[in-house]
Amino acid sequence: MSFHSTAAQLATLAAEGGEHGGNHESLDPLVTGGAAFVILMLLLWITTRFNRDR
């Protein structure tokens, strides 16, 4: 497979992806962001519990 054919296939794939929107119907941005925030806060809390020397 040459570089040119690979680039052409990737360009075709990228062009087809635009019509689908890229988001799944069940993924709510608010829930995803909230879950990421909670996970990061939990990791921060765990990190501060292990770093008691400061």
N, C-alpha and C positions, 0 to 999 in steps of 0.2 A: 504494500500500500504506500503510495507516494504522498509527499507532503501536500501536493495540490489536491488530490482526491480526498484526503482527510480534511483539509480546510473546506472543501466544497460540501462535504457531508455535515460538518459542524455548522456551516452557515445555513444549510437547509434545516437542520434540527432547530437552530435558534429562531429561524423565521416561522416555523410551525408552532413553536412554544408561545408566541405572542398572542395567538388567538384563544388560547386556553386560560390565560390570566395567571397561571402559576400557583394559585392558592387553592387549597382543598376546601370544600364546603364546610367541613366540620371544624376547621381551625379558626377560632376567634382570636383576633389580635390582642384583645384586652386580657383574655385568659392566658395566652402565651406569654405576654409581657409580665403579667402578674406572677405567673409561675416562675419565670426567670428571676424576677425581683426577689421572691421569697427564697429561692435556692441560693442566690448570691448573698442575701442577708444571713442565711443559715451558715454558709461557708465563712462569712466574716465573723460571726459569733464563735464558731469552732476555732478559727484562727486566733481570736483574742483570748480564748480560754487556754490555749496551749502556750501563749506568749505572756505569762504572768510576771516576767522579770522586769518589765518596764512600767 
